[in-house]
Amino acid sequence: MIRRHEEQILNRFDALYANGWTQFTRDELLLWYGLTKLTKTIYADLSDRWRRTLEDYIGEKEAIQAMKKQEEEIWVIPKGDIFILFRGSLCKNLSEL
């Protein structure tokens, strides 16, 4: 993967952490990963990058615990070729509004 593509993914995860949501397009993911179709490898890598983003903000131990407890899971809403990602921890409070 080209370094600038890695940076773009990490910037999206920074936005996800800070704002509670971000989006990726199918074409972006395919370009960045150099593939012709979405695969489990992409999803696994994105999950790992999200965990590392959490480690940067809340610490390694806390990030691992939050992921295991599904407190910081990512909710994905596919809309055509766009994937909208939400921080699960922020969405859980929506029912209280």
Buried (B, 14 or more C-beta within 10 A) or exposed (E): EEEEBEEBBBEBBBBBBEEBBBBBEBEBBBEBBEEEEEEEEBEEBBEEBBBEBBBEEBEEEBBEEBBEEEBBBBEEEEEEEEBEBBBBBBBEEEEEE
